[in-house]
């Protein structure tokens, strides 16, 4: 990749900046299960619904849109969970994902980039999961256990 390019508007030499791409992933819970999609495109496999944030779109709007496009579900109680930024989390390029949690009802229906959409219990997830989604879901499970009091939040001494 070049370090500089010629600006098409002013003709000046300008430095090229490479920035990570913003993405969203959504942990959608329906009763005691979560929604995963089977990806239609590479990398193939099971993943959380999600995708790229469009220019001019908020993270929250992107999460709602991606949930609707890939699962046919209207989500409610959208909440930020965590951000994941490991440069190697996606083999295609450096993506930063803000992960949301949300509730929904009904049956997921695959659409857009999803070949399949299915409900899974957290203790019976398909393997392997794409990207870093296994780590995201492990963090989610630990958070749920801490919240319910089944896992101590105090560090071991």
Phi, psi and omega per residue, in radians:
X1 nan 2.454 3.118
X2 -1.255 2.618 3.076
X3 -1.460 -0.378 -3.130
X4 -2.404 2.850 3.031
X5 -2.562 2.897 3.115
X6 -1.626 2.165 3.130
X7 -1.131 2.202 -3.127
X8 -1.229 -0.263 -3.109
X9 -1.590 -0.778 -3.065
X10 -1.970 -0.188 3.113
X11 1.406 0.007 -3.140
X12 -1.425 2.658 3.051
X13 -1.309 2.272 -3.052
X14 -2.240 2.522 3.118
X15 -1.274 2.438 3.049
X16 -1.493 2.280 3.076
X17 -1.919 2.371 3.059
X18 -1.938 2.034 -3.130
X19 -2.066 2.633 3.043
X20 -1.135 2.734 3.123
X21 -1.653 2.341 3.100
X22 -1.394 2.340 3.087
X23 -2.346 2.923 3.041
X24 -2.269 2.600 2.978
X25 -2.281 2.623 -3.068
X26 -2.291 2.180 2.985
X27 -1.596 1.813 -3.103
X28 -1.739 2.077 3.138
X29 -1.786 2.281 3.020
X30 -2.151 1.898 -3.019
X31 0.965 -2.068 -3.079
X32 -1.828 0.370 3.139
X33 -2.253 2.860 3.087
X34 -2.093 2.769 -3.125
X35 -1.647 2.265 2.957
X36 -2.149 2.649 3.069
X37 -1.989 2.585 2.974
X38 -1.657 2.141 -3.013
X39 -1.239 2.388 3.097
X40 -1.420 -0.453 -3.073
X41 -2.041 2.886 3.122
X42 -1.178 2.546 -0.103
X43 -1.278 2.361 -3.110
X44 -1.320 2.675 3.091
X45 2.341 -2.984 -3.123
X46 -1.579 2.526 -3.092
X47 -2.725 2.884 2.953
X48 -1.209 2.592 3.007
X49 -1.084 2.540 3.121
X50 2.881 -3.093 3.130
X51 2.963 -2.897 -3.052
X52 -1.369 2.552 3.059
X53 -1.448 2.235 3.108
X54 -1.335 2.649 3.088
X55 -1.030 2.296 3.136
X56 1.454 0.089 -3.099
X57 -1.878 2.419 3.066
X58 -1.306 2.807 3.082
X59 -1.047 -0.736 -3.136
X60 -1.108 -0.765 3.116
X61 -1.122 -0.664 3.104
X62 -1.109 -0.732 3.139
X63 -1.120 -0.766 3.125
X64 -1.113 -0.769 3.137
X65 -1.101 -0.835 -3.116
X66 -1.113 -0.690 3.093
X67 -1.052 -0.803 -3.128
X68 -1.134 -0.818 -3.088
X69 -1.120 -0.740 -3.021
X70 -1.577 -0.384 -3.066
X71 -2.194 -0.204 -3.075
X72 1.273 0.132 -3.070
X73 -1.700 2.505 2.981
X74 -1.669 2.084 -3.080
X75 -1.605 2.707 3.057
X76 -2.396 2.900 -3.120
X77 0.987 0.740 3.126
X78 -1.144 2.216 -3.128
X79 -2.391 2.457 3.036
X80 -1.206 2.398 3.105
X81 -1.842 -1.258 -3.134
X82 -2.698 2.905 3.021
X83 -1.902 2.503 3.125
X84 -2.210 2.186 -2.963
X85 -2.338 0.197 3.111
X86 -0.948 2.162 -3.122
X87 -1.000 -0.368 -3.122
X88 -1.721 0.163 -3.081
X89 -1.164 -0.408 3.102
X90 -2.313 2.124 -3.059
X91 -1.193 -0.251 -3.098
X92 -1.388 -0.619 -3.093
X93 -3.059 3.033 3.132
X94 -1.416 1.910 3.100
X95 -2.040 2.437 3.013
X96 -1.889 2.220 -3.126
X97 -1.972 2.279 2.919
X98 -1.681 2.106 -3.089
X99 -1.678 2.337 3.091
X100 -1.979 2.747 2.926
X101 -2.010 2.673 3.139
X102 -2.789 2.844 3.050
X103 -1.924 2.721 3.055
X104 -2.695 3.021 3.035
X105 -2.394 2.797 -3.127
X106 1.745 -2.975 3.132
X107 -1.871 2.315 3.100
X108 -1.201 2.543 3.124
X109 -2.263 2.074 -3.067
X110 -1.067 2.428 3.076
X111 -2.716 2.987 3.088
X112 0.985 -2.027 -3.100
X113 -1.452 -0.001 -3.081
X114 -1.695 2.241 3.049
X115 -1.453 -0.502 -3.096
X116 -2.657 2.619 3.029
X117 -2.367 2.303 -3.012
X118 -2.578 2.694 3.078
X119 -1.627 2.422 -3.140
X120 -2.350 2.507 2.940
X121 -1.308 2.546 -3.113
X122 -1.095 -0.409 3.123
X123 -1.628 0.173 -3.138
X124 -2.537 1.001 -3.111
X125 -1.505 2.585 3.071
X126 -1.217 2.667 3.107
X127 -2.334 2.630 -0.194
X128 -1.378 2.792 3.031
X129 -1.641 2.628 3.140
X130 -1.236 2.810 3.052
X131 0.944 -2.379 3.102
X132 -1.874 0.473 -3.037
X133 -1.184 -0.449 3.037
X134 -1.135 -0.724 3.110
X135 -1.162 -0.743 3.122
X136 -1.029 -0.813 -3.116
X137 -1.217 -0.571 3.056
X138 -1.123 -0.764 3.081
X139 -1.068 -0.687 3.109
X140 -1.115 -0.781 3.131
X141 -1.083 -0.785 3.123
X142 -1.081 -0.742 3.107
X143 -1.079 -0.709 3.118
X144 -1.139 -0.687 3.138
X145 -1.173 -0.692 3.105
X146 -1.120 -0.753 -3.122
X147 -1.101 -0.658 -3.117
X148 -1.448 -0.139 3.127
X149 1.497 0.130 3.125
X150 -1.514 -0.104 3.095
X151 -2.345 2.211 -3.134
X152 -1.193 2.406 3.081
X153 -1.607 0.001 3.099
X154 -1.415 2.420 3.126
X155 -1.226 2.635 3.073
X156 -1.272 2.464 3.117
X157 -1.869 nan nan
